Amino acid sequence: MYQHLPELIDLNRLLDQVPDGFSVRVAHTVEVDGTALPIHVLALGNPDPNLPAIGYFGGIHGLERIGTRVLLVYLRGLLNRLKWDPLLHRQLETLRMVFVPLANPGGMWRNTRSNPDGVDLMRNAPLDALERVPFMLGGQRYSARLPWYRGPVDAPMQPESQVLARVVEEELGHRRFSLAMDCHSGFGVRDRIWFPYAHTTKPFPNLPEVHALKDLFEQSFPTHNYVIEPQSRQYLAHGDLWDHFYLQTRAGGGAERVFLPLTLEMGSWLWVKKNPRQLFSRQGLFNPRPGHRMHRILRQHLLWLDFLARAAGGWENWLPRGDARLRHKKLAMAEWYGWHHHS
């Protein structure tokens, strides 16, 4: 039934193994070529809103299948660990974990970056950049036939974007601490972890918290190979979903809520460099092809995904306050924005 979409077949197989205590629902169904494609939302762990949460998202761009595949491998590992790992059960007593592994099934079915209506979901939020964006790449309203189409002016967000908005609002945004990890590919020769903003070069309010999280990761795993940086260091864009969700969450709960949306950009230019024939395939530009390379990519990001879950669960032990927060802000401004404070 889903022969064009092996990722959905794999996800359905996983859902057949889901134990009690897992919440699984179809948040929306996309009709493409006479086929109904579901957007699944999975959640496990403690739903108590006083506890921290982490959300994992993939497949927002239909061409970038590797993001969905990384999440499915991670999810399969969690399901298997639930059978034998008492530490995981203990972790889930104080943490909520939410997954939307395939957010744009219609785009993945059709092998397009956009959804079936031609809208790039990562340019679809009702938010305009405050400074100049790159022509086209930063989002355009000329035509759905061209890439990076934002959708019509004043139209509601696309159904897929609305699913993500509801998941953030219901599962993440009302908590004292939450993280979101959105998996993409296709930028650069290095794996990058981006944090807001995309709509402005101004530092975002939770800069000290992100810097403290980066410090925590580097202390825990000093040999990691990620570039961690604000997205604005690379390019600005209109309509960024995570900027929008962050601003909405902050407006609803004030500064005492910390919601940190992060994006993993897997560096697919390296895959093309190692295998130039991939240039001649749309899939090859965004996804590793040879089996051994695919396995390595799937394996190498599991550590980061698991670290984030642990960091969310233990947020009160590392989140900076008072003088420590001020120190992290100064370090972050110097590292990412070239701002040096001379006292």
N, C-alpha and C positions, 0 to 999 in steps of 0.2 A: 504493500500500500504506500509506503514512504520510500520507494526505491531511489528517488532523487535525494533523499535526506537520511543517509546512514546514521548521522548524529541523533536524529529523532528515534530511529530504531534502537540505537544503543541506550538512549535515555529511557525508552519504554521498558527495555530489559531490566534496567536498574530499578525502575518503579515496581516491577514485579517482585523484587527482593526486599522492598522497604518494610522494616519491622514496625511494630506498634510504637507510638510515640512520635512518629513522623507525620507531619501534616503535608498533604499533597493536594493541590487544586489546579484546575485549568482556569487561568485568569482571563483568557480571551482566546478566540479561535479565528484564525486568518484563513479565508477562502482563496485558494490559488489553483487555477486550472481544474476546477471541479473537486479539489481535495481540501478537506478541512484540516488545518495544521494548528495544533494546540500550543499555547504558551503556558508552560508549567511553572508553578511556584512551589518550591519545596521548603519546608522549615522543620528544624528539630531543635531540641534543647528547651530551656525554660522560657515560657512566654511572658513571665512577670516583667512589666514595663519598668520596674526599678533596677533591672539587671542590664548589663551591656549586651550589644548585638553586633553581628557582622553579616553583611550581605555580599554574595558573590554573583557577578553578572557576566554573561558572555553572549556572543553572537549578535550583538547590536548591529554590526555591519555583516551582512550576509556572506560576503566574500571571505571573511576572516574566521574560517572554521576552526582554526587552531585554538582560539580562545575557548570555544565550547568544548573542544576535546580535552583541554587541560582541566577544565572544571569537572568533566565526566570522570576522568581518571582520579581526581581528588575525591569526588563523591563516592566512587566505587571503593576507594580505600577506606573512607569513613564507615561505609556500610559494613565492610568486612571487619573492621576493628571493633564495631559495636558488639560483635559476637564474642569477643575475647578480652577486650581492653578495659579494665575497671577505671583506669585513669581518664579515658575518654568519657565514660559515663559520669565521673565526678566533675569533669570540665563542663559537661552539658547541664549540670544542675545549676550552674551560675552563669550560663551564656546561652544566647539565642543565635542560631545559625540559619541563614536564609539563602536560597539559591534560585536564580533565574538563569539556567545554563544556556537557554536558546531563546533570546528575546525577540529575534526577527526571523522566524521560521520561513516566512514568505520570501524574504531576500535570499536566504540560504538555499531554498528550493530553486529559485530562479538564477542563482549564482550572481547576484548583484549586491553592491554595497548598500543600496537603499532598500526600503520596503517595497512591496508590490505597487504602491502608488508613486514610486519614484522619489520618495522623500528620504533624505539622509537623516536618520534619527538623532545623530549627534550634532545636527544643526537645527533641530526642530523646536527647541524651547523658546518661549516668548521673551527673549533676552537679546538685546543688541550690544555688540562690543562698544566700548567707550573710546577706543582708539582705532586707527586704521587696521584693517585685516588684509591678508593677501587676496588678490583678485581671484574670484571663484572659490579657491580652497577654503577661504574664511566663511563660506556660505553665500548662496545666491538665490534670487527669486525669479530669475528669467524664465526657467523652464525645467520641468521634471525630466526632460530628456538629457539634460546636462548634469554632470556630477555635482555633489554638495548642495543639492536643492533643499531649501529650508521649508518648503510648503507655502501655501497662499498666505498673504498678510491677514492677520486677525482671525485666521481659522483656528479651531481648537487643535491641540497637539494630536498627533497621530495615535491610533489606539495602542500601538506597541509602547509609545512613550508614556501614555497614560497608565499602562500596566506598571511600568517602572516607578512612576510618580506615586502610585497607590502603595506599592511595596515599601518605598522609602518612608512614606507618611505613616503607614500602619505598623511597620516592623522596626524601623530604624530611627526616624526623626524625633520621636517624642521621648527618647531615652536620655539619660545623663551622658552616656558615652556610646557612640556607635562608629563603625567603620564600613566603608563600601569598597569593594575591589572589582573593577570592571576590566575584563581581559580583551585586549585588541592585538593586532599585529600590523606590520607594514611601515614602520618608521625607523630609519637609521640602521646602522650596523651593530648597535649595542642595545641590550634590553634596558628599557627605561621605565621608571616608575614616576608618573606625573601626578602632581597635586594641583588644585585650583590656584590661580584662575586661568581661564581661556579667554574671557571677555575683556580683560584689562591687565596691564603690566603692574598694577598696584598689588602689593602683598596682601594676601587674604588674612582675615582676623586670627585664624588658628595656626599661623605660621610657627609659633613656638612649640605647639603640640606636635606638628609634623616633624620638626627638627629633633624633638625628643624621641619620637618614634624611629627616625633614621638612626640616631645615636644608639638606641636600644638594639636595633637590628645589627648594626656594625659591631657592637660589643658581643652580641650573641653569635654572629656568623661573620667574623672578620675577613673571610676569603670570598665574600659574595662579589658578583660582577655586575651589579645594577648601577645605572646612573639614576640618581634620585634628584628630581628638579621640578620647579614649577613649569606647567605647560607653556606659560607665556614666554619662556626663554626660547622656545622654538617657533611658535606662531600664535597669533590671536584668531579667534573665530566667533561668529555670531551663533546664538542659539545652543550653546553647550548645555547638555542635560544636567551634568553634575554641578556646574556653576549654579544653574537654576534651582536644583534640589537643595543645594547648600544654602542659598540665600533664603529660600522658602522656610527651611528648617530653622534658620537663625532668626528670621522675622517672627516665627511662631513661638520660639522658646527663649530668646535672649541669649546672652553670652554664657549662661551657666550650662547650656547644652553644648557638648562637643560632638560634631559629626564630621568625620574626615573621609571625604570621597577620594579614592585613589584610582589611577588608571595604569594598568600594565601594558606597555607598548613593546611587544616582542619584535626585536630588530630583524625584520625579514630581508633587509638588503644584504645581510651576511649570507643568508641561504642562497640568494641569487648569485652572489660573488663566488660561492663555492660550487655552484651548479648553474652556470649561465644559461643553460637551456630553459630554466624556469622563467626567464624573461618572456618567452613566447607563449606563456600560459597565464591567464588571468588568475587562476588558482595559485600558480607558482609564485606570483609576486607577493602573496600574503601567507602562504603555508609551506612548510618544509616538505619536500617530496620523498627523498630516499628513506626507506624504512628505519635505518639506524639513526638518521638525524631526527626523524619524527619522534622516535622513542626517547632520544636524549632531551629534546625540547619538552616533551611531556613530563619527563622525570625531573628536570632541573628547576621547575617552578613550584613543585609541590612543597618544598621547604619554605618558600615565601608565603604560600597560602596558609600553611599550618602555623607559621610564626604569627601571622596576623590574627588568627583565631586566639592564640595564646595571649597576644598583646591586648586584644579586646577584653579577654577574660580577666587579665591582671591590670587593667588600666589605672586603678587607684594607686598602684605601686610605682608607676613611672611617670604619670602625667605631671608636668612641672607646675609649680605654684609659687607665688611670691617672687623672691629673688631669683630662683631657678628659672622661672618663666621669662623673666627679664634677660637673664643670661642667654637662654636659648634664642630669644628674639634677636639679640645682638649678633650671635653667631650665625643665625639664619640669614640676616640682612647682609652680613659680610660675605657669606658663602654664595648666596643665590642672587643678590641684587647689587653686589659690589659696593655696599655702603659700610664705611668704617667709622666708628664713633671714637672720637678723640676726647678723652676726659681731661 
